[in-house]
């Protein structure tokens, strides 16, 4: 009888171990699924905010005749210049990077939410870091500069490259990229936080480094969750060419959303690469 009880107890312990193992596996799967859903929700937030920002930039260009200049990304909500478009025709303020040469520049800063009548929250992506906003200075000075833009230079324009590094836009008057907006993704590399600092500096080993190295070249690729550092890319980017920032002839107040085009990656698809 005693021997039977010991055997029965052994079976119970084995069964308990199996049950615990199964429960652990289920819990791990639930946590993984929950984490994936959490990250997906952040991407949804980013896409909605990018939509709102792009519409606001479009309205600004239709009513003012030019796109807004970036805001200083290092300012705080209580500062007078927080979310305010700077003067792209003036001296470069502290905090804003410039790529190019004098009078032929690309300015890199933050979304000018208050100049665009957007809520302050629109300045931040799903990871609560500031979007990077890049603008061709000549297109963000005044309506005269926008309408007479004729450059074919490669020093004062935004260049967009694909995943392989091939330039996908032409540096000519109508098809030059007017602006780009970037979320620096989950790794937050090169992103400026709410407190106006950049805790994780831009590196030089992954594909998304192109979007935070303070030059005028930016990569538009799909999200690559790669185990190989050189292939890693987790940014989301939107950009528009000058042609789509111009109001239709004869009606400067008409807002035609059908003129908006999507960028290559769009930030919607996630591809796992080794």
Secondary structure, 3 states (H helix, E strand, C coil): CHHHHHHHHHHHHHHHHHHHHHHHHHHHHHHHHHHHHHHHHHHHHHHHHHHHHHHHHHHHHHHHCCCCCCECCCCCCCCCCCCCCCCCCCCCCCCCEEEEECCEEEEEEECCCCCCCCCHHHHECCCCEECEEEEEHHHCCCHHHHHCCCCCCCCCCEEEECCCCCECCCCCCCCCEEEEEEECCCCCCCCEECCCCCCCCCCCCCHHHHHCCCCCEEECCCEECCCCHHHCECCEEEEEEHHHHCCCCCCCCCCCHHHCCCCCCCCCCEECCC
